[in-house]
Amino acid sequence: MARKRRYTVSDGKLVLVLEEAEEGGYVVTSPFDPELITQAESVEEAFENARDAALALRHSRARLFKRLSAPTPGSCPGALGS
């Protein structure tokens, strides 16, 4: 079995690791964000897809933070309704 090739590439803003996929193209990850995973057929597409994935992750994390930091009834002594 041939060893899969891995490439580290950067556009000056984003650093990506591209690993050849068995079915063709690349599995794209980020060494700085383990949750950023996507796929692409070319290096250019890898950057496009990674930017889209990073934006989706930011939005998801912001929603999660907002939900986790929102006070729940009874969680703030002295607040209205407590």
Biopython code that builds the backbone (N, CA, C, O; Angstrom):
import numpy as np
from Bio.PDB.StructureBuilder import StructureBuilder

atoms = [
    (1, "MET", "N", (0.842, -1.184, 0.000)),
    (1, "MET", "CA", (0.000, 0.000, 0.000)),
    (1, "MET", "C", (0.887, 1.246, 0.000)),
    (1, "MET", "O", (1.822, 1.362, 0.792)),
    (2, "ALA", "N", (0.577, 2.158, -0.889)),
    (2, "ALA", "CA", (1.358, 3.393, -0.997)),
    (2, "ALA", "C", (1.064, 4.300, 0.193)),
    (2, "ALA", "O", (-0.056, 4.357, 0.699)),
    (3, "ARG", "N", (2.082, 4.990, 0.610)),
    (3, "ARG", "CA", (1.941, 5.924, 1.726)),
    (3, "ARG", "C", (1.232, 7.183, 1.242)),
    (3, "ARG", "O", (1.559, 7.724, 0.186)),
    (4, "LYS", "N", (0.256, 7.644, 2.027)),
    (4, "LYS", "CA", (-0.459, 8.869, 1.670)),
    (4, "LYS", "C", (0.465, 10.056, 1.862)),
    (4, "LYS", "O", (1.182, 10.148, 2.858)),
    (5, "ARG", "N", (0.440, 10.949, 0.913)),
    (5, "ARG", "CA", (1.263, 12.158, 1.008)),
    (5, "ARG", "C", (0.513, 13.224, 1.784)),
    (5, "ARG", "O", (-0.706, 13.360, 1.680)),
    (6, "ARG", "N", (1.278, 13.979, 2.565)),
    (6, "ARG", "CA", (0.737, 15.096, 3.343)),
    (6, "ARG", "C", (1.508, 16.354, 2.965)),
    (6, "ARG", "O", (2.728, 16.337, 2.809)),
    (7, "TYR", "N", (0.767, 17.436, 2.824)),
    (7, "TYR", "CA", (1.369, 18.715, 2.469)),
    (7, "TYR", "C", (0.900, 19.763, 3.468)),
    (7, "TYR", "O", (-0.272, 19.783, 3.843)),
    (8, "THR", "N", (1.796, 20.620, 3.895)),
    (8, "THR", "CA", (1.424, 21.778, 4.702)),
    (8, "THR", "C", (1.520, 22.988, 3.791)),
    (8, "THR", "O", (2.560, 23.246, 3.184)),
    (9, "VAL", "N", (0.412, 23.734, 3.702)),
    (9, "VAL", "CA", (0.354, 24.887, 2.802)),
    (9, "VAL", "C", (-0.186, 26.097, 3.561)),
    (9, "VAL", "O", (-0.909, 25.951, 4.547)),
    (10, "SER", "N", (0.170, 27.282, 3.095)),
    (10, "SER", "CA", (-0.311, 28.513, 3.709)),
    (10, "SER", "C", (-0.533, 29.566, 2.635)),
    (10, "SER", "O", (0.193, 29.636, 1.644)),
    (11, "ASP", "N", (-1.560, 30.385, 2.859)),
    (11, "ASP", "CA", (-1.796, 31.524, 1.970)),
    (11, "ASP", "C", (-1.417, 32.830, 2.664)),
    (11, "ASP", "O", (-1.773, 33.909, 2.190)),
    (12, "GLY", "N", (-0.703, 32.740, 3.777)),
    (12, "GLY", "CA", (-0.322, 33.914, 4.547)),
    (12, "GLY", "C", (-1.289, 34.228, 5.669)),
    (12, "GLY", "O", (-0.950, 34.975, 6.587)),
    (13, "LYS", "N", (-2.492, 33.668, 5.611)),
    (13, "LYS", "CA", (-3.487, 33.874, 6.661)),
    (13, "LYS", "C", (-3.900, 32.559, 7.308)),
    (13, "LYS", "O", (-4.217, 32.509, 8.497)),
    (14, "LEU", "N", (-3.892, 31.517, 6.525)),
    (14, "LEU", "CA", (-4.394, 30.222, 6.960)),
    (14, "LEU", "C", (-3.329, 29.170, 6.694)),
    (14, "LEU", "O", (-2.721, 29.160, 5.624)),
    (15, "VAL", "N", (-3.100, 28.287, 7.655)),
    (15, "VAL", "CA", (-2.180, 27.165, 7.473)),
    (15, "VAL", "C", (-3.026, 25.901, 7.443)),
    (15, "VAL", "O", (-3.826, 25.656, 8.346)),
    (16, "LEU", "N", (-2.844, 25.103, 6.403)),
    (16, "LEU", "CA", (-3.624, 23.883, 6.237)),
    (16, "LEU", "C", (-2.716, 22.687, 6.031)),
    (16, "LEU", "O", (-1.592, 22.813, 5.543)),
    (17, "VAL", "N", (-3.224, 21.524, 6.410)),
    (17, "VAL", "CA", (-2.560, 20.263, 6.112)),
    (17, "VAL", "C", (-3.468, 19.520, 5.143)),
    (17, "VAL", "O", (-4.639, 19.278, 5.436)),
    (18, "LEU", "N", (-2.920, 19.162, 3.992)),
    (18, "LEU", "CA", (-3.657, 18.413, 2.986)),
    (18, "LEU", "C", (-3.098, 17.002, 2.940)),
    (18, "LEU", "O", (-1.897, 16.804, 2.754)),
    (19, "GLU", "N", (-3.974, 16.026, 3.111)),
    (19, "GLU", "CA", (-3.573, 14.629, 3.027)),
    (19, "GLU", "C", (-4.337, 13.997, 1.878)),
    (19, "GLU", "O", (-5.557, 14.136, 1.782)),
    (20, "GLU", "N", (-3.619, 13.304, 1.007)),
    (20, "GLU", "CA", (-4.276, 12.674, -0.128)),
    (20, "GLU", "C", (-5.341, 11.700, 0.367)),
    (20, "GLU", "O", (-5.076, 10.869, 1.236)),
    (21, "ALA", "N", (-6.540, 11.809, -0.189)),
    (21, "ALA", "CA", (-7.641, 10.920, 0.167)),
    (21, "ALA", "C", (-7.619, 9.696, -0.744)),
    (21, "ALA", "O", (-7.208, 9.786, -1.901)),
    (22, "GLU", "N", (-8.062, 8.556, -0.222)),
    (22, "GLU", "CA", (-8.075, 7.324, -1.014)),
    (22, "GLU", "C", (-8.909, 7.470, -2.274)),
    (22, "GLU", "O", (-8.541, 6.951, -3.328)),
    (23, "GLU", "N", (-10.037, 8.178, -2.172)),
    (23, "GLU", "CA", (-10.941, 8.327, -3.314)),
    (23, "GLU", "C", (-10.546, 9.473, -4.235)),
    (23, "GLU", "O", (-11.258, 9.768, -5.194)),
    (24, "GLY", "N", (-9.427, 10.115, -3.958)),
    (24, "GLY", "CA", (-8.970, 11.249, -4.752)),
    (24, "GLY", "C", (-9.185, 12.543, -3.999)),
    (24, "GLY", "O", (-9.980, 12.596, -3.061)),
    (25, "GLY", "N", (-8.496, 13.565, -4.394)),
    (25, "GLY", "CA", (-8.596, 14.844, -3.705)),
    (25, "GLY", "C", (-7.841, 14.813, -2.394)),
    (25, "GLY", "O", (-6.915, 14.022, -2.215)),
    (26, "TYR", "N", (-8.245, 15.681, -1.477)),
    (26, "TYR", "CA", (-7.529, 15.845, -0.215)),
    (26, "TYR", "C", (-8.483, 15.925, 0.971)),
    (26, "TYR", "O", (-9.598, 16.434, 0.860)),
    (27, "VAL", "N", (-8.027, 15.417, 2.089)),
    (27, "VAL", "CA", (-8.653, 15.694, 3.377)),
    (27, "VAL", "C", (-7.898, 16.903, 3.920)),
    (27, "VAL", "O", (-6.669, 16.899, 3.984)),
    (28, "VAL", "N", (-8.636, 17.931, 4.309)),
    (28, "VAL", "CA", (-8.038, 19.205, 4.703)),
    (28, "VAL", "C", (-8.277, 19.445, 6.194)),
    (28, "VAL", "O", (-9.413, 19.397, 6.664)),
    (29, "THR", "N", (-7.199, 19.702, 6.926)),
    (29, "THR", "CA", (-7.291, 19.998, 8.352)),
    (29, "THR", "C", (-6.428, 21.213, 8.668)),
    (29, "THR", "O", (-5.666, 21.697, 7.832)),
    (30, "SER", "N", (-6.572, 21.690, 9.902)),
    (30, "SER", "CA", (-5.759, 22.816, 10.360)),
    (30, "SER", "C", (-4.965, 22.389, 11.583)),
    (30, "SER", "O", (-5.536, 21.814, 12.510)),
    (31, "PRO", "N", (-3.666, 22.654, 11.610)),
    (31, "PRO", "CA", (-2.888, 22.308, 12.795)),
    (31, "PRO", "C", (-3.240, 23.190, 14.000)),
    (31, "PRO", "O", (-2.868, 22.868, 15.128)),
    (32, "PHE", "N", (-3.947, 24.289, 13.768)),
    (32, "PHE", "CA", (-4.290, 25.220, 14.837)),
    (32, "PHE", "C", (-5.717, 25.078, 15.332)),
    (32, "PHE", "O", (-6.077, 25.669, 16.350)),
    (33, "ASP", "N", (-6.544, 24.298, 14.628)),
    (33, "ASP", "CA", (-7.932, 24.088, 15.039)),
    (33, "ASP", "C", (-8.328, 22.656, 14.703)),
    (33, "ASP", "O", (-8.672, 22.366, 13.557)),
    (34, "PRO", "N", (-8.285, 21.763, 15.677)),
    (34, "PRO", "CA", (-8.565, 20.354, 15.406)),
    (34, "PRO", "C", (-9.992, 20.079, 14.940)),
    (34, "PRO", "O", (-10.263, 18.998, 14.417)),
    (35, "GLU", "N", (-10.908, 21.026, 15.115)),
    (35, "GLU", "CA", (-12.278, 20.829, 14.652)),
    (35, "GLU", "C", (-12.462, 21.207, 13.184)),
    (35, "GLU", "O", (-13.500, 20.901, 12.599)),
    (36, "LEU", "N", (-11.492, 21.853, 12.593)),
    (36, "LEU", "CA", (-11.602, 22.261, 11.192)),
    (36, "LEU", "C", (-11.180, 21.090, 10.311)),
    (36, "LEU", "O", (-9.997, 20.765, 10.206)),
    (37, "ILE", "N", (-12.166, 20.469, 9.686)),
    (37, "ILE", "CA", (-11.926, 19.341, 8.786)),
    (37, "ILE", "C", (-12.852, 19.514, 7.590)),
    (37, "ILE", "O", (-14.052, 19.739, 7.750)),
    (38, "THR", "N", (-12.290, 19.408, 6.396)),
    (38, "THR", "CA", (-13.088, 19.492, 5.180)),
    (38, "THR", "C", (-12.389, 18.666, 4.108)),
    (38, "THR", "O", (-11.429, 17.953, 4.398)),
    (39, "GLN", "N", (-12.857, 18.759, 2.895)),
    (39, "GLN", "CA", (-12.225, 18.046, 1.786)),
    (39, "GLN", "C", (-12.187, 18.952, 0.573)),
    (39, "GLN", "O", (-12.925, 19.933, 0.489)),
    (40, "ALA", "N", (-11.314, 18.611, -0.370)),
    (40, "ALA", "CA", (-11.170, 19.443, -1.566)),
    (40, "ALA", "C", (-10.512, 18.639, -2.674)),
    (40, "ALA", "O", (-9.870, 17.619, -2.426)),
    (41, "GLU", "N", (-10.683, 19.111, -3.885)),
    (41, "GLU", "CA", (-10.060, 18.487, -5.053)),
    (41, "GLU", "C", (-8.770, 19.189, -5.455)),
    (41, "GLU", "O", (-7.963, 18.627, -6.196)),
    (42, "SER", "N", (-8.569, 20.421, -4.970)),
    (42, "SER", "CA", (-7.370, 21.180, -5.329)),
    (42, "SER", "C", (-6.947, 22.042, -4.141)),
    (42, "SER", "O", (-7.693, 22.184, -3.172)),
    (43, "VAL", "N", (-5.759, 22.608, -4.222)),
    (43, "VAL", "CA", (-5.276, 23.492, -3.160)),
    (43, "VAL", "C", (-6.165, 24.731, -3.066)),
    (43, "VAL", "O", (-6.501, 25.168, -1.965)),
    (44, "GLU", "N", (-6.545, 25.296, -4.201)),
    (44, "GLU", "CA", (-7.407, 26.482, -4.200)),
    (44, "GLU", "C", (-8.738, 26.177, -3.519)),
    (44, "GLU", "O", (-9.218, 26.957, -2.697)),
    (45, "GLU", "N", (-9.327, 25.035, -3.869)),
    (45, "GLU", "CA", (-10.595, 24.641, -3.262)),
    (45, "GLU", "C", (-10.411, 24.356, -1.767)),
    (45, "GLU", "O", (-11.323, 24.595, -0.975)),
    (46, "ALA", "N", (-9.252, 23.855, -1.383)),
    (46, "ALA", "CA", (-8.969, 23.591, 0.031)),
    (46, "ALA", "C", (-9.067, 24.879, 0.839)),
    (46, "ALA", "O", (-9.652, 24.890, 1.922)),
    (47, "PHE", "N", (-8.498, 25.965, 0.321)),
    (47, "PHE", "CA", (-8.565, 27.240, 1.038)),
    (47, "PHE", "C", (-9.992, 27.777, 1.077)),
    (47, "PHE", "O", (-10.425, 28.292, 2.107)),
    (48, "GLU", "N", (-10.725, 27.667, -0.023)),
    (48, "GLU", "CA", (-12.120, 28.121, -0.042)),
    (48, "GLU", "C", (-12.945, 27.346, 0.980)),
    (48, "GLU", "O", (-13.671, 27.937, 1.781)),
    (49, "ASN", "N", (-12.828, 26.016, 0.946)),
    (49, "ASN", "CA", (-13.610, 25.179, 1.851)),
    (49, "ASN", "C", (-13.194, 25.385, 3.304)),
    (49, "ASN", "O", (-14.040, 25.367, 4.198)),
    (50, "ALA", "N", (-11.906, 25.579, 3.545)),
    (50, "ALA", "CA", (-11.423, 25.797, 4.911)),
    (50, "ALA", "C", (-11.935, 27.128, 5.453)),
    (50, "ALA", "O", (-12.290, 27.219, 6.628)),
    (51, "ARG", "N", (-11.977, 28.159, 4.615)),
    (51, "ARG", "CA", (-12.522, 29.449, 5.061)),
    (51, "ARG", "C", (-13.999, 29.303, 5.418)),
    (51, "ARG", "O", (-14.453, 29.829, 6.434)),
    (52, "ASP", "N", (-14.751, 28.580, 4.570)),
    (52, "ASP", "CA", (-16.170, 28.341, 4.854)),
    (52, "ASP", "C", (-16.342, 27.553, 6.154)),
    (52, "ASP", "O", (-17.202, 27.877, 6.974)),
    (53, "ALA", "N", (-15.526, 26.523, 6.336)),
    (53, "ALA", "CA", (-15.608, 25.701, 7.551)),
    (53, "ALA", "C", (-15.239, 26.519, 8.783)),
    (53, "ALA", "O", (-15.877, 26.382, 9.827)),
    (54, "ALA", "N", (-14.218, 27.366, 8.678)),
    (54, "ALA", "CA", (-13.804, 28.202, 9.807)),
    (54, "ALA", "C", (-14.915, 29.182, 10.190)),
    (54, "ALA", "O", (-15.159, 29.412, 11.375)),
    (55, "LEU", "N", (-15.582, 29.757, 9.196)),
    (55, "LEU", "CA", (-16.688, 30.671, 9.467)),
    (55, "LEU", "C", (-17.836, 29.933, 10.154)),
    (55, "LEU", "O", (-18.407, 30.436, 11.122)),
    (56, "ALA", "N", (-18.172, 28.750, 9.662)),
    (56, "ALA", "CA", (-19.235, 27.955, 10.280)),
    (56, "ALA", "C", (-18.873, 27.590, 11.721)),
    (56, "ALA", "O", (-19.732, 27.620, 12.602)),
    (57, "LEU", "N", (-17.621, 27.252, 11.961)),
    (57, "LEU", "CA", (-17.178, 26.943, 13.322)),
    (57, "LEU", "C", (-17.291, 28.161, 14.233)),
    (57, "LEU", "O", (-17.735, 28.042, 15.375)),
    (58, "ARG", "N", (-16.889, 29.339, 13.734)),
    (58, "ARG", "CA", (-16.991, 30.561, 14.539)),
    (58, "ARG", "C", (-18.442, 30.834, 14.928)),
    (58, "ARG", "O", (-18.731, 31.151, 16.082)),
    (59, "HIS", "N", (-19.354, 30.710, 13.961)),
    (59, "HIS", "CA", (-20.773, 30.949, 14.246)),
    (59, "HIS", "C", (-21.303, 29.931, 15.246)),
    (59, "HIS", "O", (-22.029, 30.286, 16.174)),
    (60, "SER", "N", (-20.949, 28.688, 15.060)),
    (60, "SER", "CA", (-21.394, 27.630, 15.965)),
    (60, "SER", "C", (-20.870, 27.856, 17.379)),
    (60, "SER", "O", (-21.605, 27.704, 18.354)),
    (61, "ARG", "N", (-19.604, 28.218, 17.482)),
    (61, "ARG", "CA", (-19.010, 28.470, 18.801)),
    (61, "ARG", "C", (-19.632, 29.693, 19.464)),
    (61, "ARG", "O", (-19.828, 29.704, 20.679)),
    (62, "ALA", "N", (-19.945, 30.724, 18.680)),
    (62, "ALA", "CA", (-20.577, 31.925, 19.239)),
    (62, "ALA", "C", (-21.963, 31.594, 19.779)),
    (62, "ALA", "O", (-22.333, 32.054, 20.859)),
    (63, "ARG", "N", (-22.736, 30.794, 19.033)),
    (63, "ARG", "CA", (-24.062, 30.390, 19.507)),
    (63, "ARG", "C", (-23.951, 29.561, 20.786)),
    (63, "ARG", "O", (-24.718, 29.757, 21.729)),
    (64, "LEU", "N", (-22.998, 28.644, 20.812)),
    (64, "LEU", "CA", (-22.800, 27.808, 21.994)),
    (64, "LEU", "C", (-22.405, 28.662, 23.197)),
    (64, "LEU", "O", (-22.938, 28.477, 24.292)),
    (65, "PHE", "N", (-21.471, 29.596, 22.997)),
    (65, "PHE", "CA", (-21.041, 30.476, 24.089)),
    (65, "PHE", "C", (-22.216, 31.295, 24.609)),
    (65, "PHE", "O", (-22.395, 31.442, 25.818)),
    (66, "LYS", "N", (-23.016, 31.826, 23.687)),
    (66, "LYS", "CA", (-24.163, 32.638, 24.081)),
    (66, "LYS", "C", (-25.149, 31.803, 24.888)),
    (66, "LYS", "O", (-25.674, 32.259, 25.905)),
    (67, "ARG", "N", (-25.397, 30.583, 24.432)),
    (67, "ARG", "CA", (-26.338, 29.713, 25.131)),
    (67, "ARG", "C", (-25.804, 29.318, 26.511)),
    (67, "ARG", "O", (-26.559, 29.285, 27.484)),
    (68, "LEU", "N", (-24.511, 29.022, 26.594)),
    (68, "LEU", "CA", (-23.932, 28.602, 27.869)),
    (68, "LEU", "C", (-23.780, 29.748, 28.858)),
    (68, "LEU", "O", (-23.797, 29.529, 30.069)),
    (69, "SER", "N", (-23.632, 30.970, 28.352)),
    (69, "SER", "CA", (-23.427, 32.108, 29.251)),
    (69, "SER", "C", (-24.726, 32.827, 29.610)),
    (69, "SER", "O", (-24.721, 33.730, 30.446)),
    (70, "ALA", "N", (-25.832, 32.437, 28.990)),
    (70, "ALA", "CA", (-27.113, 33.072, 29.299)),
    (70, "ALA", "C", (-27.593, 32.603, 30.670)),
    (70, "ALA", "O", (-27.577, 31.406, 30.957)),
    (71, "PRO", "N", (-28.020, 33.544, 31.518)),
    (71, "PRO", "CA", (-28.514, 33.137, 32.834)),
    (71, "PRO", "C", (-29.815, 32.352, 32.697)),
    (71, "PRO", "O", (-30.627, 32.618, 31.810)),
    (72, "THR", "N", (-29.994, 31.403, 33.570)),
    (72, "THR", "CA", (-31.228, 30.631, 33.602)),
    (72, "THR", "C", (-32.033, 31.076, 34.810)),
    (72, "THR", "O", (-31.460, 31.580, 35.776)),
    (73, "PRO", "N", (-33.349, 30.901, 34.779)),
    (73, "PRO", "CA", (-34.163, 31.308, 35.928)),
    (73, "PRO", "C", (-33.641, 30.660, 37.211)),
    (73, "PRO", "O", (-33.407, 29.452, 37.263)),
    (74, "GLY", "N", (-33.465, 31.481, 38.233)),
    (74, "GLY", "CA", (-32.995, 30.992, 39.518)),
    (74, "GLY", "C", (-31.489, 30.902, 39.648)),
    (74, "GLY", "O", (-30.984, 30.577, 40.723)),
    (75, "SER", "N", (-30.750, 31.184, 38.564)),
    (75, "SER", "CA", (-29.294, 31.067, 38.641)),
    (75, "SER", "C", (-28.628, 32.328, 39.184)),
    (75, "SER", "O", (-27.455, 32.297, 39.556)),
    (76, "CYS", "N", (-29.369, 33.440, 39.233)),
    (76, "CYS", "CA", (-28.813, 34.699, 39.729)),
    (76, "CYS", "C", (-29.614, 35.142, 40.946)),
    (76, "CYS", "O", (-30.707, 35.687, 40.795)),
    (77, "PRO", "N", (-29.094, 34.919, 42.145)),
    (77, "PRO", "CA", (-29.819, 35.352, 43.345)),
    (77, "PRO", "C", (-30.115, 36.848, 43.285)),
    (77, "PRO", "O", (-29.251, 37.648, 42.925)),
    (78, "GLY", "N", (-31.323, 37.208, 43.637)),
    (78, "GLY", "CA", (-31.708, 38.617, 43.649)),
    (78, "GLY", "C", (-32.239, 39.108, 42.316)),
    (78, "GLY", "O", (-32.751, 40.224, 42.228)),
    (79, "ALA", "N", (-32.124, 38.287, 41.271)),
    (79, "ALA", "CA", (-32.637, 38.695, 39.962)),
    (79, "ALA", "C", (-34.158, 38.590, 39.978)),
    (79, "ALA", "O", (-34.732, 37.877, 40.800)),
    (80, "LEU", "N", (-34.794, 39.298, 39.074)),
    (80, "LEU", "CA", (-36.246, 39.240, 38.976)),
    (80, "LEU", "C", (-36.682, 37.803, 38.760)),
    (80, "LEU", "O", (-36.088, 37.079, 37.962)),
    (81, "GLY", "N", (-37.696, 37.404, 39.457)),
    (81, "GLY", "CA", (-38.221, 36.057, 39.305)),
    (81, "GLY", "C", (-37.525, 35.030, 40.170)),
    (81, "GLY", "O", (-37.895, 33.856, 40.129)),
    (82, "SER", "N", (-36.516, 35.426, 40.964)),
    (82, "SER", "CA", (-35.815, 34.467, 41.832)),
    (82, "SER", "C", (-36.523, 34.346, 43.151)),
    (82, "SER", "O", (-36.087, 33.588, 44.018)),
]
sb = StructureBuilder()
sb.init_structure("model")
sb.init_model(0)
sb.init_chain("A")
sb.init_seg("    ")
for serial, (resi, resn, name, xyz) in enumerate(atoms, 1):
    if name == "N":
        sb.init_residue(resn, " ", resi, " ")
    sb.init_atom(name, np.array(xyz, "f"), 0.0, 1.0, " ", f" {name:<3s}", serial, name[0])
structure = sb.get_structure()
